[in-house]
């Protein structure tokens, strides 16, 4: 069960955590407020007794990461709720969240517990994640945007030469006319 935890905002706790990171780490380039809002640390970097919740998504006040794991640590920098949502959960996981949200009659606190029981080996979402998933689905009708292949289809060298010759003959010819004459798809790149 994996959860991502925010770094502490409190300067004294933050300085304790910061001292455990390698000097080349991104965390050493920023202050506590910035790191609190932009970086996450996996719960696997903490011992079990350092958590105040069974879902391992809330730390006790004076918890610090285990030193032995920090050598292999890579901080995840986030760029807002939507990116964090897409990176963290698959469409299948988000679908399960919506089903559980309905099952729990929109009680977000119950959703967290039910999800943990039904899917103990998955990364565990918190209440806000359930709310974000539901809001994203309600507002956009989808979880994550589809990616489209915007690359230009390959054109054979001989055909490309013919098109270039045609443009040299008539520099004012439109791309639409070229596409019709040579039966090719021309993609305008912005």
C-alpha positions as CSV (number, residue, x, y, z in Angstrom):
1,X,0.0,0.0,0.0
2,X,1.7,3.2,-1.2
3,X,0.8,6.8,-0.3
4,X,2.5,10.0,-1.1
5,X,3.0,12.4,1.9
6,X,3.6,16.1,1.9
7,X,6.9,17.4,3.3
8,X,6.5,19.3,6.6
9,X,5.7,23.0,6.3
10,X,7.1,23.7,9.8
11,X,10.7,25.0,9.5
12,X,12.2,23.0,12.4
13,X,10.7,19.7,11.2
14,X,11.6,20.6,7.6
15,X,15.2,21.2,8.5
16,X,15.4,17.8,10.2
17,X,14.1,16.1,7.1
18,X,16.3,18.3,4.8
19,X,19.4,17.2,6.6
20,X,18.7,13.5,5.7
21,X,18.6,14.2,1.9
22,X,21.7,14.1,-0.2
23,X,23.2,17.6,-0.9
24,X,22.3,17.3,-4.6
25,X,18.6,16.7,-3.9
26,X,16.0,19.1,-5.3
27,X,14.7,19.6,-1.8
28,X,17.9,21.5,-0.8
29,X,17.2,24.1,-3.5
30,X,13.9,25.3,-1.9
31,X,12.3,26.4,1.4
32,X,9.7,24.6,3.5
33,X,6.6,26.3,2.0
34,X,7.7,25.5,-1.6
35,X,8.5,21.8,-0.8
36,X,5.2,21.4,1.1
37,X,3.3,22.4,-2.0
38,X,5.4,20.8,-4.7
39,X,7.0,17.6,-3.4
40,X,5.8,14.2,-2.1
41,X,7.6,11.5,-0.3
42,X,6.4,7.8,-0.4
43,X,5.1,6.3,2.8
44,X,7.6,3.4,2.3
45,X,10.3,5.7,3.6
46,X,8.8,5.5,7.1
47,X,8.5,2.8,9.7
48,X,5.0,1.5,10.5
49,X,4.9,3.0,14.0
50,X,5.4,6.5,12.6
51,X,1.9,6.6,11.2
52,X,-1.2,7.9,13.0
53,X,-3.6,6.2,10.6
54,X,-4.1,2.6,9.4
55,X,-4.1,3.8,5.8
56,X,-0.6,5.1,6.3
57,X,-1.5,8.5,4.9
58,X,-1.0,10.6,8.0
59,X,2.3,10.8,10.0
60,X,2.7,11.3,13.8
61,X,3.9,14.8,14.6
62,X,7.7,14.1,15.0
63,X,8.1,11.4,12.4
64,X,11.2,11.5,10.1
65,X,12.0,9.3,7.2
66,X,14.2,6.2,7.5
67,X,17.8,7.1,6.7
68,X,18.6,3.9,4.8
69,X,16.0,4.5,2.2
70,X,16.9,8.1,1.4
71,X,19.9,7.1,-0.7
72,X,17.6,5.6,-3.3
73,X,15.0,8.4,-3.0
74,X,13.6,10.3,-5.9
75,X,11.2,13.1,-5.0
76,X,8.2,13.5,-7.1
77,X,7.5,17.1,-8.1
78,X,3.8,17.9,-8.8
79,X,2.3,20.5,-11.0
80,X,-1.2,20.7,-9.6
81,X,-4.2,18.5,-8.8
82,X,-5.0,17.3,-12.3
83,X,-1.4,16.2,-13.0
84,X,-1.1,14.5,-9.7
85,X,-4.4,12.7,-10.2
86,X,-3.4,11.4,-13.7
87,X,0.1,10.4,-12.5
88,X,-1.1,8.6,-9.4
89,X,-4.1,6.5,-10.5
90,X,-5.1,4.5,-13.5
91,X,-8.5,4.9,-15.1
92,X,-9.4,1.5,-13.6
93,X,-8.5,2.7,-10.1
94,X,-10.5,5.9,-10.6
95,X,-13.5,4.0,-11.8
96,X,-13.4,1.9,-8.6
97,X,-13.2,5.1,-6.6
98,X,-16.4,6.4,-8.3
99,X,-18.2,3.1,-7.6
100,X,-17.1,3.2,-3.9
101,X,-18.2,6.8,-3.7
102,X,-21.7,5.7,-4.8
103,X,-21.7,2.8,-2.5
104,X,-20.8,5.0,0.5
105,X,-23.4,7.6,-0.6
106,X,-20.8,10.4,-1.1
107,X,-19.4,10.0,2.4
108,X,-15.7,10.7,1.7
109,X,-14.4,9.4,5.0
110,X,-16.2,6.1,4.5
111,X,-14.8,5.9,1.0
112,X,-11.2,5.9,2.2
113,X,-11.8,3.0,4.6
114,X,-13.9,0.9,2.1
115,X,-11.3,1.4,-0.7
116,X,-8.5,0.3,1.7
117,X,-10.4,-2.9,2.6
118,X,-11.4,-3.8,-1.0
119,X,-8.0,-2.9,-2.5
120,X,-5.3,-3.4,0.1
121,X,-2.4,-3.8,-2.4
122,X,-3.1,-0.5,-4.2
123,X,-2.0,3.0,-3.5
124,X,-4.5,4.4,-1.1
125,X,-6.3,7.7,-2.0
126,X,-7.4,10.2,0.6
127,X,-10.7,12.1,0.8
128,X,-9.6,14.9,-1.5
129,X,-8.6,12.4,-4.2
130,X,-12.1,10.9,-4.1
131,X,-13.5,14.4,-4.4
132,X,-11.2,15.3,-7.3
133,X,-12.0,12.2,-9.2
134,X,-15.7,12.8,-8.9
135,X,-15.4,16.5,-9.8
136,X,-13.2,15.7,-12.8
137,X,-15.7,13.1,-14.1
138,X,-18.7,15.4,-13.5
139,X,-17.1,18.5,-15.1
140,X,-15.2,16.9,-18.0
141,X,-16.9,13.5,-18.5
142,X,-13.5,11.8,-18.3
143,X,-10.7,11.0,-15.9
144,X,-7.7,11.9,-18.0
145,X,-7.3,13.4,-21.5
146,X,-6.7,11.0,-24.3
147,X,-3.4,11.6,-26.1
148,X,-3.4,11.9,-29.8
149,X,-0.6,11.1,-32.2
150,X,0.0,14.5,-33.8
151,X,3.0,13.3,-35.9
152,X,2.9,13.9,-39.6
153,X,2.4,10.7,-41.7
154,X,5.5,9.9,-43.7
155,X,5.6,11.1,-47.3
156,X,7.8,9.3,-49.9
157,X,10.8,11.3,-51.1
158,X,9.5,11.3,-54.8
159,X,6.1,12.6,-53.7
160,X,7.6,15.2,-51.5
161,X,9.8,16.3,-54.5
162,X,6.7,16.6,-56.7
163,X,4.9,18.7,-54.1
164,X,7.9,21.0,-53.7
165,X,8.1,21.4,-57.5
166,X,4.4,22.3,-57.6
167,X,4.9,25.0,-54.9
168,X,7.9,26.4,-56.8
169,X,5.7,26.7,-59.9
170,X,2.8,28.4,-58.0
171,X,3.9,29.8,-54.6
172,X,0.3,30.9,-53.8
173,X,-1.2,27.4,-54.1
174,X,-3.1,26.4,-50.9
175,X,-2.2,23.4,-48.8
176,X,-5.7,22.1,-49.3
177,X,-5.3,22.2,-53.1
178,X,-2.0,20.4,-52.8
179,X,-3.6,17.7,-50.6
180,X,-6.4,17.2,-53.2
181,X,-4.0,17.1,-56.2
182,X,-1.5,14.6,-54.6
183,X,-4.1,12.7,-52.5
184,X,-2.2,13.2,-49.2
185,X,-3.0,14.4,-45.7
186,X,-1.3,17.6,-44.8
187,X,-1.1,18.4,-41.1
188,X,-0.7,22.1,-40.1
189,X,1.7,22.3,-37.2
190,X,1.1,25.2,-34.8
